[in-house]
Amino acid sequence: MTTQPAFTPPPNARAYSLDTSRGAFAVVDHPVAPGVDVRGTALLLPGFTGSKEDFTLMQEPLAARGYRTIAVDGRGQHESDGPEDDESAYARGELARDVLAQAEALGARDTPLHLFGHSLGGQIARAAVLIDHTPFRSLTLMASGPAQISDSQQQRVKLLRDALAVMTMAETWEAILAMGPPEEVGGPARGIGGPDLLRRRWLGTKPAQLLATGRQLTTEPDRVDELAALPLPFHVLSGASDDTWPVPVLDDMAARLKARRTIIPGAEHSPNADQPLPTARAVADFWDSVRDSGSDEGSDA
């Protein structure tokens, strides 16, 4: 664990180490805005090569709607510690049990949390609720599909895994930058924060975490039917285009889950960064509906 956060937390938020039965995890905890009635608490899981800071632009508007949000670095991600070389520590079941431990540490046994996962984080969230759904009030999957990622993204992950097999993290970072401008190349060099901060995040992430989770993204089975059998309200949210899981694939998954479906205009694979205010509004609207009715299904496009 680093002693100082690499990114500045949103106003009123607090960055700290959350102690759990499975170790400590770096979080950014944003309380409900002053003077606003508390409507719930949510645990936010980032995607592949991402971190808790990916939710920075969403946390303040969600606080204004009455939601405390805790964005977390998973095991071996950015400021959360993990083994450098032991890929078994990052097996899907291990990461899912980490999420359950985080929820328990946040008091979910007494007051269930809304669970929110972006991309890889959505598939980890799915695995967690399939082990035990009772700590959670709802599940939102943002730009996170039913099974493995698209063929084009599988090729990108393979390139990254091949590079990590022969280069250090620092050398791999320089190779990523040499591919072109971040806005064109995408991946870990594109995100919230300047290039120095993104580089620091990359260097803080453990190679074994990237290798293991990259493999998972290219081999993940379809578990939608298992998920649909759970007594949870679901929300499938995405941008208007997505090259990791095509939008029609996400549409079909939402239908199978009988989930609320939201498409954010002007956003791609990271609506939280591309269009944070509409994304936060859609998420809060869904959480409000769960709080008010106890269940939800429908569509917002």
Secondary structure, 3 states (H helix, E strand, C coil): CCCCCCCCCCCCCEEEEEEECCEEEEEEEECCCCCCCCCEEEEEECCCCCCHHHHHHHHHHHHHCCEEEEEECCCCCCCCCCCCCCHHHHCHHHHHHHHHHHHHHCCCCCCCEEEEEECHHHHHHHHHHHHCCCCEEEEEEECCCCCCCCHHHHHHHHHHHHHHHHCCHHHHHHHHHHCCCHHHHCHHHCCCCCHHHHHHHHHHCCHHHHHHHHHHHHHCCCCHHHHHCCCCCEEEEEECCCCCCCHHHHHHHHHHHCCEEEEECCCCCCHHHHCHHHHHHHHHHHHHHHHHHCCCCCEEC
